[in-house]
Amino acid sequence: MRSTAVPSELGTKKITSLLKQYAVPSIIAMTASSLYNMVDSIYIGHIKDVGSLAISGLAVTFPLMNLSAALGTLVGAGASTMISVLLGQKNYKTANTVLANEITLNTILGISFSIITLMFLHPILYFFGASSNTIAYASSYMEIILYGNVFTHMYFGLNSIIRAAGNPKLAMRLTIFTVVFNSILDPILIFGLGMGIRGAAIATVVSQVIALSYSFSYFLNKKNYLHFPKGVFKLDMRIAWNSLAIGMGPFLMNAASCIVTLFINQQLRKYGGDLAIGSYGIVNRISFLFIMINMGFNQGMQPIAGYNFGARKYSRVRSVFFQTAAWATLVTCIGFAISEFIPGIAVSAFTNDPVLKGMAAKGLKIMNLAYPFVGFQMVATNFFQCLGMVKKSILLSLSRQLLFLVPLIYILPSFLGAEGVWTSFPIADSLSIILSGTLLFSLMGKFKRLEDGDDPTILGSKIAK
């Protein structure tokens, strides 16, 4: 007897109930993932005598880690979107082939990225903002992360597919396990065994390897509709290309984040020094918590929107978007309130250094001035991806960071110093929100012309057929 994991209820169950069923586990998982990163930063920030420099060194690694995550997302997001639509079409054979391609592509990309980056690690870190004071901490942490990079790629990719296959609770449990296990290992390795920042990296990789092992066992079960087929290492270039094309939007968003963080670090180091980079590391971790919660909403929306789009139930597709956008906006409003009214309390968890604490609190307050509407922008970008609308997804992914934020980062500090870097964020957010709203208004106009069951090709989707 086959597993009931195939999510046929996605086409029939009430949208509110489905969003709760799929989004809540994703939110818990993504919040846990954010806490995962925060725990490392908190422990590292309290290493005796070197905490401030160590957290600045960790902040230097963010662009490189974002780039690694971008490559994983390139494969994982595309594969999970295709699988959701294919399950809606009840095309299980092709869905399994997509799963096989995800493993092969992530292996190739993960190993290649690690080898190339390790060969030039120190020059890359200096380019990303490291100094003679922080390079040792940055390289010690990043070397371990790169050794385990291929496992990280596969873990996050398979976790996304588990969720798309109709098992969001398992995906959530695996993520929570990595957080809890990492949190237990961190103090043991960092302080107990005296490994310092390398201990934090080892704890991260070990927890992900264990979770990956369980993910593999899930997809080895032939009773599941979605499982590893024979010839798992064979690459179907047509499917691989379509998967990469669909995943290009979130990939470019993460890659752009890497580039932007590079520019931010360079400008902050120029106008504020190593501690200014450390302050951005703290602010980024706090803001990232709310971003990850909204990513949880997006991940909950993705299988619902993808399945119903594949089943040509457009009224349900529209409904899940509007409900997701409303909840995401509420989350970023909460983030805005914390940033504006209690920034000092928020940053105090990461450091006891009064100078670093003051810089981070001020940066947090300025950076998130337009935060209430960021949730809507994130959902709109993900919605276009869910429907296979690659060009629009890519445009929205790039607009906020590359088109708007990068020029501002270089223009405003000339007049405002380090404060100009922080001020660039709310201006860029406002511009990208306007662009997202414009494109979404046009899309909803096209949706109004479609009845459930109509041919969706007028929408311009890569997976409409």
C-alpha positions as CSV (number, residue, x, y, z in Angstrom):
1,M,0.0,0.0,0.0
2,R,1.3,3.4,-0.9
3,S,1.8,6.3,1.5
4,T,-0.9,8.9,1.8
5,A,1.8,11.6,1.8
6,V,0.7,12.8,-1.6
7,P,-1.2,16.0,-0.8
8,S,-4.5,15.7,-2.7
9,E,-6.1,17.7,0.1
10,L,-4.3,20.8,-1.3
11,G,-6.9,21.0,-4.0
12,T,-10.0,20.6,-1.7
13,K,-9.4,21.6,1.9
14,K,-10.2,25.1,3.1
15,I,-7.3,27.5,2.3
16,T,-7.1,28.9,5.9
17,S,-6.8,25.4,7.3
18,L,-4.2,24.4,4.7
19,L,-2.1,27.5,5.3
20,K,-2.2,26.8,9.0
21,Q,-1.3,23.1,8.3
22,Y,1.6,23.9,6.0
23,A,2.8,27.3,7.1
24,V,2.9,26.7,10.9
25,P,5.5,23.8,10.7
26,S,7.4,25.9,8.1
27,I,7.4,28.9,10.3
28,I,8.6,26.9,13.3
29,A,11.3,25.3,11.1
30,M,12.4,28.6,9.7
31,T,12.3,30.4,13.1
32,A,14.4,27.5,14.4
33,S,16.8,27.9,11.5
34,S,17.1,31.6,12.3
35,L,17.7,30.8,16.0
36,Y,20.3,28.3,14.8
37,N,22.4,31.2,13.3
38,M,21.6,33.5,16.3
39,V,22.9,30.9,18.8
40,D,26.2,30.7,17.0
41,S,26.5,34.5,17.1
42,I,25.4,34.8,20.7
43,Y,28.0,32.2,21.9
44,I,30.7,33.6,19.7
45,G,30.0,37.2,20.9
46,H,30.7,36.1,24.5
47,I,34.0,34.4,24.0
48,K,36.2,35.9,26.7
49,D,38.5,38.8,25.6
50,V,37.8,38.4,21.8
51,G,34.0,38.3,21.5
52,S,33.7,41.6,19.7
53,L,36.3,40.8,17.1
54,A,35.1,37.2,16.8
55,I,31.5,38.4,16.0
56,S,33.0,40.9,13.5
57,G,34.9,38.0,11.9
58,L,31.7,36.0,11.7
59,A,29.9,38.9,10.1
60,V,32.6,38.9,7.3
61,T,31.6,35.3,6.4
62,F,28.0,36.2,5.8
63,P,28.4,37.1,2.1
64,L,30.2,33.8,1.4
65,M,27.6,31.8,3.4
66,N,24.8,33.6,1.5
67,L,26.4,32.7,-1.8
68,S,26.6,29.0,-0.7
69,A,23.0,29.1,0.3
70,A,22.1,30.7,-3.0
71,L,23.5,27.7,-4.9
72,G,21.6,25.3,-2.7
73,T,18.4,27.4,-3.2
74,L,19.0,27.4,-7.0
75,V,18.4,23.6,-7.0
76,G,16.1,23.1,-4.0
77,A,13.6,25.9,-4.7
78,G,13.3,25.0,-8.3
79,A,12.9,21.3,-7.6
80,S,10.3,21.7,-4.9
81,T,8.2,24.1,-7.0
82,M,8.2,21.6,-9.9
83,I,7.4,18.7,-7.6
84,S,4.4,20.6,-6.1
85,V,3.0,21.3,-9.6
86,L,3.7,17.7,-10.8
87,L,1.9,16.3,-7.8
88,G,-1.1,18.5,-8.6
89,Q,-1.0,16.9,-12.1
90,K,-0.5,13.5,-10.5
91,N,2.6,13.0,-12.6
92,Y,4.5,11.0,-9.9
93,K,7.1,9.4,-12.3
94,T,8.4,12.8,-13.4
95,A,8.3,14.1,-9.8
96,N,10.7,11.3,-8.8
97,T,13.0,12.2,-11.6
98,V,13.1,15.8,-10.4
99,L,14.1,14.5,-7.0
100,A,16.9,12.5,-8.5
101,N,18.2,15.5,-10.4
102,E,18.1,17.6,-7.1
103,I,20.6,15.1,-5.5
104,T,22.9,15.1,-8.5
105,L,23.0,18.8,-9.1
106,N,23.5,19.7,-5.4
107,T,26.4,17.2,-5.2
108,I,28.1,18.8,-8.2
109,L,27.5,22.4,-7.0
110,G,28.3,21.7,-3.4
111,I,31.6,20.0,-4.0
112,S,32.7,22.5,-6.7
113,F,31.9,25.5,-4.6
114,S,33.9,24.1,-1.6
115,I,37.0,23.3,-3.6
116,I,37.1,26.6,-5.4
117,T,36.4,28.7,-2.3
118,L,39.0,26.9,-0.1
119,M,41.7,27.5,-2.7
120,F,41.2,31.3,-2.4
121,L,39.6,31.7,1.0
122,H,41.8,34.4,2.6
123,P,41.7,36.7,-0.5
124,I,38.0,36.3,-0.6
125,L,37.5,37.1,3.0
126,Y,39.7,40.2,2.8
127,F,37.7,41.2,-0.2
128,F,34.5,40.7,1.9
129,G,35.7,43.1,4.6
130,A,38.1,41.1,6.8
131,S,41.1,42.9,8.4
132,S,44.2,41.7,10.1
133,N,42.2,41.7,13.3
134,T,39.3,39.5,12.1
135,I,40.8,37.3,9.4
136,A,41.8,34.5,11.8
137,Y,38.2,34.2,13.2
138,A,36.6,34.4,9.8
139,S,38.8,31.8,8.1
140,S,38.6,29.4,11.1
141,Y,34.9,29.4,11.0
142,M,34.5,29.3,7.2
143,E,37.0,26.4,6.6
144,I,34.8,24.0,8.6
145,I,31.6,25.2,7.0
146,L,33.1,24.6,3.5
147,Y,34.2,21.1,4.4
148,G,30.6,20.2,5.1
149,N,29.1,22.4,2.4
150,V,27.8,19.6,0.2
151,F,25.9,18.1,3.1
152,T,24.4,21.5,3.9
153,H,23.2,21.9,0.3
154,M,21.6,18.5,0.2
155,Y,20.0,18.8,3.7
156,F,18.2,22.1,2.8
157,G,17.3,20.9,-0.6
158,L,15.7,17.6,0.6
159,N,14.0,19.4,3.5
160,S,12.3,21.7,1.0
161,I,11.2,18.7,-1.1
162,I,9.9,16.8,2.0
163,R,7.6,19.8,2.6
164,A,6.5,20.0,-1.0
165,A,5.7,16.2,-0.9
166,G,3.1,16.9,1.8
167,N,5.0,16.3,5.0
168,P,5.7,19.7,6.5
169,K,5.8,18.4,10.0
170,L,8.7,16.1,9.3
171,A,10.6,19.0,7.6
172,M,9.9,21.0,10.8
173,R,11.1,18.3,13.1
174,L,14.3,17.9,11.2
175,T,15.0,21.6,11.4
176,I,14.2,21.7,15.1
177,F,16.5,18.8,15.7
178,T,19.4,20.6,14.0
179,V,18.8,23.7,16.2
180,V,18.6,21.8,19.4
181,F,21.6,19.6,18.7
182,N,23.6,22.6,17.5
183,S,22.7,24.5,20.7
184,I,23.8,21.6,22.8
185,L,27.1,21.1,20.9
186,D,28.0,24.9,20.8
187,P,28.9,25.5,24.4
188,I,30.6,22.1,24.7
189,L,32.9,22.7,21.7
190,I,33.3,26.5,22.0
191,F,33.9,26.7,25.8
192,G,34.2,23.1,27.2
193,L,36.8,21.9,24.7
194,G,38.2,25.4,24.0
195,M,37.7,25.2,20.2
196,G,36.4,28.8,20.0
197,I,34.8,29.8,16.8
198,R,35.8,26.5,15.0
199,G,33.7,24.7,17.6
200,A,30.6,26.6,16.5
201,A,31.2,25.6,12.8
202,I,31.7,22.0,13.7
203,A,28.5,21.9,15.7
204,T,26.6,23.4,12.7
205,V,28.0,20.8,10.2
206,V,27.5,17.8,12.5
207,S,23.9,18.6,13.2
208,Q,23.1,19.0,9.5
209,V,24.8,15.7,8.6
210,I,22.6,13.8,11.1
211,A,19.4,15.4,9.8
212,L,20.5,14.7,6.2
213,S,20.9,11.0,7.0
214,Y,17.3,10.8,8.1
215,S,16.1,12.7,5.0
216,F,17.8,10.1,2.8
217,S,16.1,7.3,4.7
218,Y,12.7,9.0,4.1
219,F,13.2,9.1,0.3
220,L,14.6,5.5,0.2
221,N,11.1,4.3,1.3
222,K,9.5,3.0,-1.9
223,K,6.0,3.2,-0.2
224,N,6.1,6.9,-0.6
225,Y,4.8,8.4,-3.8
226,L,8.0,10.5,-3.9
227,H,11.1,8.4,-3.5
228,F,14.5,7.9,-5.1
229,P,14.0,6.1,-8.4
230,K,16.4,3.7,-10.1
231,G,19.4,5.5,-11.6
232,V,19.4,8.2,-9.0
233,F,22.6,9.7,-10.2
234,K,21.5,10.1,-13.8
235,L,20.9,13.6,-14.9
236,D,18.0,14.6,-17.1
237,M,19.2,17.8,-18.6
238,R,15.7,19.1,-19.7
239,I,14.4,18.7,-16.1
240,A,17.6,20.0,-14.6
241,W,17.4,23.1,-16.8
242,N,13.7,23.8,-16.0
243,S,14.4,23.3,-12.3
244,L,17.4,25.7,-12.4
245,A,15.3,28.3,-14.4
246,I,12.5,28.2,-11.8
247,G,15.0,28.4,-8.9
248,M,16.8,31.3,-10.5
249,G,14.7,33.9,-8.8
250,P,15.5,32.8,-5.2
251,F,19.1,32.1,-6.3
252,L,19.6,35.6,-7.5
253,M,18.0,37.0,-4.4
254,N,20.5,35.1,-2.2
255,A,23.4,35.9,-4.6
256,A,22.4,39.5,-4.6
257,S,22.3,39.4,-0.8
258,C,25.9,38.1,-1.0
259,I,27.0,41.0,-3.2
260,V,25.1,43.6,-1.1
261,T,26.6,42.3,2.1
262,L,30.0,42.6,0.5
263,F,29.4,46.2,-0.3
264,I,27.9,46.9,3.1
265,N,30.9,45.4,4.9
266,Q,33.3,47.4,2.7
267,Q,31.5,50.7,3.3
268,L,31.0,50.1,7.0
269,R,34.7,49.2,7.4
270,K,35.6,52.4,5.5
271,Y,33.4,54.7,7.6
272,G,33.2,52.9,10.9
273,G,35.9,50.2,11.2
274,D,35.7,46.5,12.3
275,L,33.1,47.1,15.0
276,A,30.7,48.7,12.5
277,I,30.8,45.4,10.5
278,G,30.1,43.6,13.8
279,S,27.1,45.8,14.4
280,Y,25.7,44.9,11.0
281,G,26.2,41.3,11.9
282,I,24.1,41.7,15.0
283,V,21.4,43.8,13.2
284,N,21.3,41.3,10.3
285,R,20.7,38.4,12.8
286,I,17.8,40.2,14.5
287,S,16.2,41.3,11.2
288,F,16.8,37.8,9.8
289,L,14.5,36.3,12.4
290,F,11.5,38.1,11.0
291,I,12.6,37.4,7.5
292,M,12.8,33.7,8.2
293,I,9.3,33.7,9.8
294,N,8.0,35.1,6.6
295,M,10.0,32.6,4.6
296,G,8.1,30.0,6.6
297,F,4.8,31.6,5.4
298,N,6.2,31.5,1.8
299,Q,7.2,27.9,2.1
300,G,3.7,27.1,3.5
301,M,2.2,28.9,0.5
302,Q,4.4,27.3,-2.1
303,P,2.9,23.7,-2.2
304,I,-0.6,25.1,-1.9
305,A,-0.2,27.6,-4.7
306,G,1.8,25.3,-6.9
307,Y,-0.6,22.3,-6.5
308,N,-3.7,24.4,-7.3
309,F,-2.0,26.1,-10.2
310,G,-1.2,22.7,-11.6
311,A,-4.8,21.7,-11.0
312,R,-6.0,24.9,-12.6
313,K,-7.9,26.1,-9.5
314,Y,-7.1,29.8,-9.8
315,S,-9.5,31.1,-7.2
316,R,-7.7,29.0,-4.6
317,V,-4.3,30.3,-5.9
318,R,-5.5,33.9,-5.4
319,S,-6.9,33.2,-2.0
320,V,-3.7,31.6,-0.6
321,F,-1.7,34.6,-1.8
322,F,-3.8,37.2,-0.1
323,Q,-4.0,35.3,3.2
324,T,-0.2,34.7,3.2
325,A,0.5,38.4,2.4
326,A,-1.7,39.5,5.3
327,W,0.1,37.3,7.8
328,A,3.6,38.2,6.5
329,T,2.8,41.9,6.9
330,L,1.8,41.4,10.5
331,V,5.1,39.7,11.2
332,T,7.2,42.6,9.8
333,C,5.1,45.1,11.7
334,I,6.2,43.3,14.9
335,G,9.8,43.5,13.7
336,F,9.3,47.2,13.1
337,A,8.0,47.8,16.6
338,I,10.9,45.9,18.2
339,S,13.5,47.8,16.0
340,E,12.0,51.2,16.8
341,F,11.1,51.0,20.4
342,I,13.4,48.4,22.1
343,P,16.5,48.2,19.9
344,G,18.9,48.2,22.8
345,I,17.3,45.2,24.5
346,A,17.3,43.3,21.2
347,V,21.1,43.8,20.6
348,S,22.1,43.2,24.2
349,A,21.8,39.4,23.8
350,F,24.8,39.4,21.4
351,T,27.4,41.5,23.2
352,N,28.3,43.3,26.4
353,D,30.6,45.7,24.6
354,P,28.9,49.2,25.1
355,V,30.4,50.6,21.9
356,L,29.3,47.7,19.7
357,K,25.9,47.6,21.4
358,G,25.3,51.3,20.8
359,M,26.3,51.1,17.1
360,A,24.0,48.0,16.6
361,A,21.0,49.6,18.3
362,K,21.2,52.7,16.2
363,G,21.6,50.8,13.0
364,L,18.7,48.5,13.8
365,K,16.4,51.5,14.4
366,I,17.3,53.2,11.1
367,M,17.5,50.0,8.9
368,N,14.0,48.8,9.6
369,L,12.0,52.0,9.1
370,A,10.1,50.6,6.1
371,Y,9.9,47.1,7.6
372,P,6.1,46.9,7.9
373,F,5.7,46.4,4.1
374,V,8.7,44.1,3.5
375,G,6.5,41.0,4.3
376,F,4.2,41.9,1.3
377,Q,7.2,42.3,-1.0
378,M,8.6,38.9,0.0
379,V,5.3,37.1,-0.6
380,A,4.8,38.7,-3.9
381,T,8.3,37.6,-5.1
382,N,7.7,34.1,-3.9
383,F,4.2,34.0,-5.5
384,F,5.6,34.6,-9.0
385,Q,8.2,31.8,-8.4
386,C,5.4,29.4,-7.3
387,L,3.6,30.0,-10.6
388,G,6.8,29.5,-12.6
389,M,6.9,33.2,-13.7
390,V,10.7,33.3,-13.9
391,K,11.3,36.7,-15.3
392,K,9.1,38.6,-12.8
393,S,10.4,36.5,-9.9
394,I,14.0,37.4,-11.0
395,L,13.2,41.1,-11.4
396,L,11.7,41.3,-7.9
397,S,14.5,39.3,-6.4
398,L,17.1,41.7,-7.8
399,S,15.3,45.0,-7.5
400,R,15.5,45.7,-3.8
401,Q,19.1,44.6,-3.4
402,L,21.0,45.3,-6.7
403,L,18.9,47.9,-8.5
404,F,18.1,50.1,-5.5
405,L,20.2,49.2,-2.5
406,V,23.7,49.0,-4.0
407,P,23.7,52.5,-5.5
408,L,22.3,54.0,-2.3
409,I,25.0,52.3,-0.2
410,Y,27.7,54.1,-2.2
411,I,25.9,57.5,-2.6
412,L,24.5,58.2,0.9
413,P,27.7,57.5,3.0
414,S,29.4,60.3,1.1
415,F,27.1,62.7,2.9
416,L,26.0,60.8,6.0
417,G,29.0,58.5,6.8
418,A,28.2,55.1,8.3
419,E,24.7,56.3,9.0
420,G,24.2,56.5,5.2
421,V,24.6,52.8,4.9
422,W,21.8,52.2,7.4
423,T,19.6,54.8,5.7
424,S,19.9,53.0,2.4
425,F,17.8,50.1,3.5
426,P,14.4,51.8,4.1
427,I,14.7,53.7,0.9
428,A,15.5,50.6,-1.1
429,D,12.7,48.7,0.6
430,S,10.1,51.4,-0.3
431,L,11.1,51.4,-3.9
432,S,11.0,47.6,-4.2
433,I,7.6,47.5,-2.5
434,I,6.2,49.9,-5.1
435,L,7.6,47.7,-7.9
436,S,6.1,44.5,-6.4
437,G,2.7,46.1,-6.0
438,T,2.7,47.2,-9.7
439,L,3.6,43.8,-11.1
440,L,1.1,42.1,-8.7
441,F,-1.7,44.4,-9.8
442,S,-1.1,43.4,-13.4
443,L,-1.0,39.7,-12.6
444,M,-4.3,39.8,-10.6
445,G,-5.9,41.5,-13.6
446,K,-4.9,38.5,-15.8
447,F,-6.2,36.1,-13.1
448,K,-9.6,37.8,-13.2
449,R,-10.0,36.7,-16.8
450,L,-9.4,33.0,-15.9
451,E,-12.1,30.6,-14.7
452,D,-11.1,27.5,-12.8
453,G,-10.0,24.9,-15.4
454,D,-9.0,27.4,-18.1
455,D,-5.7,27.2,-19.9
456,P,-3.2,29.3,-17.8
457,T,-0.7,30.1,-20.7
458,I,-1.8,33.7,-20.8
459,L,-0.1,34.2,-17.4
460,G,3.4,33.5,-19.0
461,S,4.3,30.6,-16.7
462,K,7.3,28.3,-17.4
463,I,5.2,25.4,-16.1
464,A,1.8,26.2,-17.4
465,K,1.6,23.3,-19.8
